[in-house]
Amino acid sequence: MTQRKSAPPVTPDVEPSRIREGLPFPLGATWDGLGVNFALFSANATKVELCLFDSTGEIELERIELPEYTDETYHGYLPDAHPGQVYGYRVYGPYDPANGHRFNHNKLLIDPYAKQLVGELKWSEALFGYTIGHPDADLSFDERDSAPFVPKCKVIDPAHTWGHDHRLVVPWERTIFYETHVRGISMRHPAVPDEARGTFAGLMNDEVIEHIRKLGVTSVELLPVHAFVNDQHLLQKGMTNYWGYNSIAFFAPDPRYLASGKIAEFKEMVAHLHEAGLEVILDVVYNHTAEGNEQGPTLSMRGIDNASYYRLMPDDNRYYINDSGTGNTLDLSHPCVLQMVTDSLRYWAQEMHVDGFRFDLATILGRYHDGFNERHSFLVACRQDPLLRQVKMIAEPWDCGPGGYQVGGFPPGWAEWNDRFRDTARAFWKGDEGQLADFAARMTASGELFNQRGRRPYTSVNFITAHDGFTLHDLVSYNDKHNEANDENNQDGSNNNLSWNHGVEGPTEDAEINRLRLRQMRNFFATLLLAQGTPMIVAGDEFARTQHGNNNAYCQDSEIGWINWELDDDGKSLLKFVKRLIKLRMNYPILRRGLFLVGHYNEELGVKDVTWLAPEGSEMTIEQWQDANGRSLGILLDGRAQVSGVQRAGADATLLITVNAQHDGVDFTLPEVPQGTGWVCKFDTFDPDTKSRETLAFNSTYGLNGRSMALFELVREQEA
């Protein structure tokens, strides 16, 4: 395809910039106190132009060819440049889609290493490297200039006064994740000023942080904050890509989240959360970019070196492998793409003081052309990196590709979202048959999946709800999704919700149904916070937030997606109960052990770490485990069991968890345990406000109501 050179900008009043050779490392635009070094990787380009803009990013002032090419990196040094300089790239090379090359110097490109972006993407046909509507489709070549429609990059000064702030290291055993959205958490909060709502400044508001701190969680997990693109079809419908899983710049926070317009705002937010004892975890999307498939726009990596950055179909490089389900898949088997991702992670951990990462569709990051491999270069790089191996790394262990479901398959050093916990807990409390054995496994950190190679129970990140799907309130209020507001004929979102409306679809005035729904929410929270593993709570669930049945609010930057902080009586009651549960979890180390509970009898210590009890007080039999109608169980956690590899008895409290998911009440016989005199009930989800210090005798019965859960602590002899 013949290329025509675009006309240079008309800048008669601008002095030509001086250019020097510069260095090929570090990549990106780097201010050294005197000038700025620009370096851009491209294995297949023939020329790179650095384009300088005014401070608004609207006027292109100058184009400068980067003079040097070293180790597949174009580079140059501008002694006259300084922080605040706005820029982009035009990259020359072959436009040959059949061989994977889509260079088009008419398209202004975002630096993959840009630390800050200016402006928003404005959808236009000029963004596409080909001519839309052309009979040759993406094989055609478009000559329109995309600069007026593309966000520009800005050189930053990385200097920041952190004071005493540093990354936190909350032990995994004490970790409780609190998943939230930067915009959603503050848009309706009454204490957040209008100008700060929906931004990092809003999240660092004292009252917002105080709520999170008092709740008792340890780690705030933020949905994507990397700069992202709003899908054209959503904007046309008056919606946005609210969740942000459409990244375009892995080093830059999204400009919409910066109330001040300054990168320091993110750092100040981190410092405020750290001051409150809260870790900051970022949900990161390195599996794909916003450029989509062969019909998508040319915004950055596609125009810089398409054949290097993306996984292409081996029999026809015109097309993209789509294991992400979004049109393209980044190729982390390429050393420079791997470098970009690990450089991004180190930047956020080192320069921005982030404490960990949750990886969207993480199976892709460990995938070669023949499938997932736990020895993939990315996974190996993270494990051996002296910085990254110290931060929390959490995988969403599935993708859309063949063999994509890898729960339990990630290597040591990684924690994983455990969707089996979610599904089993939902099915069990809904009353489905045959769930009892699976429920017991989920309560003990899914050892059949994770108890291998020295991995610990905290490897299993347990959750009932996540950003994707029903809120906890809606899980007990709707049988079916209600995504009509998404304008997709209710066809989007999962149909497999394992939800139950308890008799009425949506809101009801029926007091009995509302009481049962609230109790079920307490049951879910008790299941989550009494189980071994690492709990994750979704912001707003602690006070019964609703999305009105929408289980796919990815496009709802509206009151559907935002948290409503006006709590009703049920919300206040649930919040009080959740705080109490979290405090119990933190006070009882046996609920967050560092060893898997396996139920084996330790002859030397004379104790089992866990004993599974039928309601009558005897140990569960094989027949009882296999009973499809079994819905009641006692879980005895013996505090004398060893707590580490050292063969010595523990000194934790001994607890009994009783569970009844059937409609009718069950009488539980309270077992006799050595070194104790009886049991005290710590809570019962049927009546959470009851606080009794009465000692219940061994072999007495406790009437556990239908669809309820209760926790008992052993009264030791010396305490009697």
N, C-alpha and C positions, 0 to 999 in steps of 0.2 A: 504494500500500500504506500503510495507516494505521499509524503508529508509536505505541508507548506508551513513555513516559519511564520509564527504569529508576529504581528507588528509590535515593536517595542513601545513602552509607554512614553507619552510626550511629557517630558519633565525639563523644560528649558531653564528653570530657576534652581535646579538642584545640582550641586557640585558632585562630580563622580567620586565614589568612595574609593579609598585606597584598599587594595587587596594584597595579602601576603599568603604564603604557602599554607601556614597553619599545620595542624596535626590530625591524623585519622582517628584519634582517640582523645577524649571520650566522644561518643556519638551524641548528636544533638547540638544545641547552641549553648556554649559554655562561657560565661563571663569570668575572666581571670583577674579582674580589678583594673585592667588597662584597656582591654578590648574583648572581642567575642570570637571564639573559634566555632566554626560551623563544620559539621561532619555528617555525611549521609551515606549509608550503605546502599549499594546497588551492584549486583553482579553482572547485570546485562545492559545497563544504560550506556549511552555513548557520550552524554553531556548532561551536566546539571547546572541550572541557573538558580541563584539565590535572588529572590524578589523581595525588595524592601518597600514597606508601606508606611504611611503616616500613622499617627497614634490611634486613629479611629479604625484603621484597617480598610478604609474605603478608597484611598488614593494610592495607586502603585507609583512609587517614586523612582525606582531604579532596578535594573536587572544586572546581576553580576555573575559571570561564569566562574564556578569554583575551579581553581587552577590546577589542583593536584588530584591524583588518583592513586591511592596506596592500599593494597590488600582489599580490593573491592569496595573502597570507601572514597567518596569524593569529599574534598575538604579545602577550606580556605580560612583565613583569619582577617577580620576587619578591625583595625586598631581604632577606628572612629566610632564603632558601635558600642552600645552600653545597654544596661537593663532598661526595659521598656521598649526596645526596638521590636517592631512588628514585622513579621516576615512569612514567607512561604517558599515553595520550590516549584520549578518547572523542570521536568525530567525528559530528556530526549532518548529515543531508541526506537527499535522496530515496532510497528503495530502489526502483529502477526498472531492473532488469537489462536489459530490452529496449533501453534507451537508455544502457546502460553504467554505471549508477550502482548501487552496492552499499553505501551507507552504512548502518551499524547501530550506534547508540551503545551498545548493550549489549555490544559487543565491545571489550575493551581493546586498544589498538594500540601497536605498537612504533614509536618515533620513527625514521624512516629515517636520521637523522643521529646516532643514539645512539652514544656513544663506548664504552660498556660496558653489558653486560647482566647481570642478576642472575637466577639460577635457570634451569631448563630447561623446555622446552615439555612439557606433559603432555596427551596426546591425550584429548579429550573431545568429545562432540557439541556442547557449548557453544561450541566454537571456531568453529563454522560459522555464517555469517550467515543461513542458511536452516535449516529444520527437516528433518533427515535422515529419510527415510521418508515425508515429506509428499507427497501426490499431485501437488502442483504443483512438486515438487523444488526447484530453486534459485530459483524464483519466490516461494516462501514466505518468511516472515520469522520469525526465531527470537529470542525475548526473553530467553534465559538469559544470565547474566553470565559472560563468559569470563575475567575477571581471575584467578581462582584457578589457571588452567591456562597462562597466558602468561608468558614471561620479561619482566621489567621492565627499564626503562632506568635508568642511574645517571649522575648528573652527575659529571664528573671534574675534577680539577685538572690541567691540561696541563703544569704546571711539571715539569721534569726536568733534572737535572744531567748533561749529556752529556760534560763534560770536553772532550777533544780530538776526540771522534768526529764524523765527518761522512760523508755519502754517499761511497762509493767510485766511482771512474771507471776501471774496468778497460777498456783499449782493446778494441774489438770483435775485432780480429785475434788477441788473446791469450785471448779468453773461452772457457771450457769450462763448460757448465752441468752441475750435479749435482742431478737431480730427486729429491726425497725427501718423505716425509710426517712431519710433526712428531711424531706419535704412534708411527708405525711404526719410526722410526730408533732410538728409545731404549727401547722397551718391553722388549726382551730384552738390552739392553747391560749387561754385568756391572758396569761402573763407575758406572752411574747409580743413585742411591738410589731406593728404592721410591716415595717420595713425589714424586719428580721425573719418574718415567717417564711418557712420553706427553705431555709438556708442553714449553713453551719453555725451562723450566729444565733439562729433560733434554737438549735440543738444545744448550744452551750448556755442557754438561759438557766439561771439558778433554779427556778422552780421545776423546769423539765428535768434537770440533772438530779434534783432532790427527790423527785418521784422515783426515778430509776434506782437511786442509791437506797432509799428507804424500802423499796421492794425487796432488795437483798440479792439481786443478780450481780454478777461480777464482770460481765463482758458485753459491751454494746456492739452488735453485729449490724453494719450498715449495708443496705442494698446498694447496688453499684453507684459509685461516686465519680468514676472515670468519665471524662467527657463523652457524651453519647449523642446519637442522632435521633430525631423524631421521624418516624416513618411517614412517608408522603401520604399514604392512604389514610393514616390516622388523622393527620392534619386536615385533610379534605373533609373529614367527618367531624371536625371540631374537637378532636381528642389528641392525646400525645402518647409517646412511649414512656409512661409514668415510671415504671420500675427501672428503666435505664439499662436493660440487658441488650444494648446495641452500641457497644463501645467503638470509638474511633481514635482515641488517644490515651494510651495506657499510663502516661506520666502526669497528665493534666486533670485536675478536678473539674467537674462540669461548671462552666461559668455561671449557670443559673443558681448554683448553690452558694455563690459568693456574694453576700450582701454588700460587702465593701469593695468588691472587685479585686481583692488582693489575696495572694496565696497564703499570706500570714493568717488569714481567718481560719483556714483549716487547721493550721498548727495551734492556734489559740484554742480551738475547740478540743483538740486532742489533749492539750495541757489541762483544760478545765475538767475533762472527764477523768484524766489521770489523778488530778487532785482529789477527786471524789472516790478514788480507788477503783475506777472502772477501766477495763481494757477497751481498746478500739480494734475491732475486727472488720476488715473490708471484704465484701462480696465482690470477687473479681471475675471478669469475663474474658479469658484469654483464648477461648475456643474458636471464636469467629470475630469478624468486624462488621461494621455497618455498611460495607460496600456490597454485600449480597452476592448473587450469582452473576453470570455473564451479562445479565440484563440490568445490573445495578450501576450506581454512579461510580465515577472515578474521583475519589476524595483523598487518598493517601497511598497505601501500600500497593494497590492495584497499579497505580501509575508509576510507582517507584521501582518495583520489580515484582510483577505479578507471579512469575514462575518460581520465585524464591519464597515468597511469603505464604502462598496458598497451596493446599493440596489439590492437585488437578487430576482429572480422570486419566489414567495411564494410557488408554487407547485413543484419547482425543483430548489434548490439553486445552481445547476451547472451553471445556466444561469443568465445573468444580465438584469435588467430593463434598457431600452435604451431610456429614455426620452430626452437625449441630442442629439441623432442621431449619436453619435461617438463610441458607443459600451458599455459604462458603465455610471452609474450615482452615484455620491457621495450621501451617506445617511446622510443628515444633521439632521435627526431625532435622530441619535445616539448622545448621549451627548458628547462623546469624539471627534467625527468628527465636531460637532458644535463648540466645544472648539477650535479645530485646526483652523477653518475658522475665528472665531472671534479673536483668538490670532494673526493670520496673519494680519487681518485688523488693529488691534491695533498696531502691530509692524510697519507697514508701515506708519500709522498716527503719532505715537509717536516717533519712533526712526528714521524714514526716512523723517518726516515732510511733508508727502503727505496730500493734502487738500480734497480729495474725491475719490470716486470709482464709476465706471460704471460696473454693474454686467451683464455679458454675460448669456443669457438664464435664467434670474432671477426667472422665475416661478418655476423652479426646486428647488430653494432654499427655496421656501415656500410650497413645495409639500409633503404631506403625501401619504400613499398608496391609499387613497380614493380621492386624488386630491389636488388642491391648496387650502390653508387655510391662510388667512391673519393673523391668530393668530398662525402661525407656530412658533416653538421655535426660529428659526433663526431670523425672522422678529421682534419678541418680544425682543430678546436679543439685537438686534441693536438699537431698540428704547429706551431701558432702560439703555444702556451702557453710562456712563457719558462722554466718549470720542467720541464714534462713533456717538452719536446723534448730535455732533457738526460739523461733516464733511458732505460734500455733498454725498448723496447716490442716485444713479440713476439706475433704473432698465431697462433692456431690457425685457419687460413684456410678453414674450412668450417663449414656448419651443415646443418640438415635441410630447409631451405626450398628453393624452386625457384632454380636457379642458385647454389646454396650453395657449390659447390666453387670456391675462388678462389685456389689456390696460385699465387703469382707476380702476383696481381692487386692487392696492397695498394700504397699510394703510398710514395714515398721517405720515409725516416725509420722505417720498420717493418721488422723481421725477421719471418720466417715459419717455422713448422714445415713441414718438407719431407717429406711422407709418401712421395713418389716415391723419395727416398733409401732409406727403410726398405724399401719393397717391392722395389726393384731389387736392393739388397744381399742381401735374403733369398732372392729367386728365383735370383740368380746363384750364391750359395754352395750352394744346394740342388741346383744342376745343371740348372735349367730351360733350355730352348733359347731362342736368340734374345735373350740378355740383354747381350751384350758391348758393343754401342754405347751402350745405356742406362747400363751400369755406368761407362763412360768419362765420360759426361755427369755422372753423380752425383759422380764423383771430382773434377770440376772445378766444383763448386758450382752445377750445373744452370743453366748460363748461358742456355739457351734459355728458361728461366722468369724469371730474375732479372737478366740482363745488359741492363738498359735504364734510361734516365733517371738515369744516374749511380749506380745502386744498386751495392753492393759485394758481393764473394763472401760476406762474413759474414752477408748477408741470409738465406742459406739455413741454417736451423737443422737440422742433420743428426742423425738418430737411428736406431738399430736397434730399440730398445725404448722404451716409455714406461710410465707407470703403468697405462695401459689396454692390456691384452694380455699375452702371455707375457713372463716374465722371460727373460733371455738363456739361462740354463740350460735352461729349459723349452722354448725355441725349438728347441734341438737335441736334445730328449729326448722330445718328444711330437708325434705327427702330428695329434692331435685335442685339443680342449679337454676339460677334466675339471672342470666347474663344479658337480658334484653338491652340494657343500656350500652352494651358494647357494639350494638348495631351489626351483629353477625348472625342474626336469626337464632340466637341462643345455641349456635353450633360449636362455639369455642368453649374451652375449659373441659376438664375431665368429667366424665359421666360416672366414674367409679369412685364415689365419695365416701362410701360406707357410713353414710349419715342416717339420722332418724329424727323425724319431726315430733315424735311422741304423740301423734294423733291429730295435729293440725298443721297445715303448711304455713309457716311464717308466724307473724305476731298473733297472739290470742289473748282474750280476756279470761280464759279458763285458768283459775288459780292453781288447780291441781297440776295441770300440765306445766305451768310456769315453775312450780316448786320442783317438779321432777326434772325439768330441763336444768335448773340451777344445780340440783344435786348431781346430775350427770356431769356438769362442768367441774364440780368439785371432785368427782370420781376421776375424771381425766387428769386434773392437776395432781391429785394424790398418786395416781399411777405414774405420772411423769417424774415426780419429785421424790418418790420412795424407791424408784427403780435404780439399780446399779447402772453406771454409764454417765454420760454428760447430758444434762437436760438443756433443751432450747425452748424458750417461750417467745411467742410473737407479741410484739407491743400491742396493747389494747385488750388482749385476751384476758389479762388479769382483772379487768372490770367489764368483761362481756361485751366488747365492741362488736358491732354488726356491720356487714357490707350488704345487708338486705338480700342475701341469697346469691350475691355475685361471687363466683369462685374463681374468677380470672380477671382481677381488677388491674391488669397490667397497663390498661389505657385510661384508667380513671383517675386523672389528676383533678379530683372533685371530692365532694363530701362522701362519696362512696369509698374512695381510697384513703381519705384523711381520717385521723383518729378524732373521735368526738370525746372531749374531756368533760362533758356534762354528765356526771354519773347519777343514775337512779339508785334506789335503795338496793336492788339486787346487785348492781355493779359495785356499790360500796361494800356490801356483804362479801362478795366474791373476792374483792381486793384484800380485805382483812384476812380472809382464809388463806389466800395465796402467800401473803407475807408470813403468816404463821407456819405454813408448810415449809417455806424456804428456810426459815429460822430453825425448824426442826432438823432439816437436812444438814444444815451447817453445824448444828450442835451434836449430831450423832454420826461420828466417823464411819460406823458400820454401814450406813446408807450410801457411802461413796468410797468403798474399799479399793485398794490398789491391786488386789488379787481377785481373780474370778471365783465366784461361788460355784462349787462343783458338786456338793452334797456327799463327798466321800468321808467316811469315818476315819479320823486320825487316832490310831490306837495309842500313840505315845501321849497325846494330850487328852484323849478320851472325849472327843467332841466332833460333831459335824458342823461345818460352817453354815450350812443351810439344811433345813428339814422341811419337807413338803407334807402338810397335814390335811387330812380330810376333816370335815366339820366335827365329826365325833371325836377328834383328838388323836386318832391313830395315823400312822404314816400312809401316804397315798399308795394304793396298790396299782399294778399294771392295768387291771380292769377299770379302776376309777379314772386313770389317765386316759384310757381309750373310750370312755363313756362320752358319746357325742353330746349328751345332754348335761354333762358336768359343767357347772358355772360357779362353783364355790371352792375356795382354797384358803388354806392357812400357810403362811411363809414364816418360819421360825429362823431368825438370824441370831446365832449364838455369839455373844461378845467375847467368849473365851477362845474362839478360833484364831489361829495364827494370822497375823496381818502382813507378814512379809515372808521372804524366802527363809528367814531364820526360824528354826524350829522352837518357838516359844509361844506360850499362851498369850492371847490378847486380853485387854482389860476394858473393852468397850461395853456399852450397854447392850443388853440382850433385848431384841424387839420381836414382836409378833405382828405380822400384817395379815389381816383377815379381809377376804374379798368375796362378795356375793353379787353376781351379775344377773341372777334370776329374779323373776317378779315377786316371788314370795320370800318372806323372811326365813332365816336359817339360824338354828341354835348352834353356836360354836362352843365346843368343850375346850376350856383353856388348859393347856398342857402343864404338867409338872416338870420343872427344870431345876437341875442341881444349883445350889448356892442361892436360891431364891425362896421367897415366901408367898408370892402371888403376883398379880398383874394390876397395873394402873392404865386406864384408857387415856391416851393422849388426844385423840380426836375420833369422831365418827362423822362421816360425810352426811349421814341422815340428819343429824342435829349438830352442826359444827360449833355452835355457841356453848354447848354443854362442856363444862370443865369440872371434872370430878377427880378428887384425890383418893377416892375410896379404893381400898385394896380388894381386888377380886380374887377369891381363893382358887388354888389349883383344882382342876377337875370340875369347877363350877361352869355353868353355861352362860354365854353372852348372846342375847338375841340380836342378831345383825339383820336389820331390815332389808327388804328387797332393794336391789340396785344400790348397794352401799359398800363402804370400805371403812375399816377402823384400824387404828394402830394402838398397840399396847406395849408398855415397857415393863420389864421384869423388876420387881422390888427385891433387891438383894437382901440377904440376911442381916447385914450390918445396918441397913437402912430401915428395917422393920421396927 
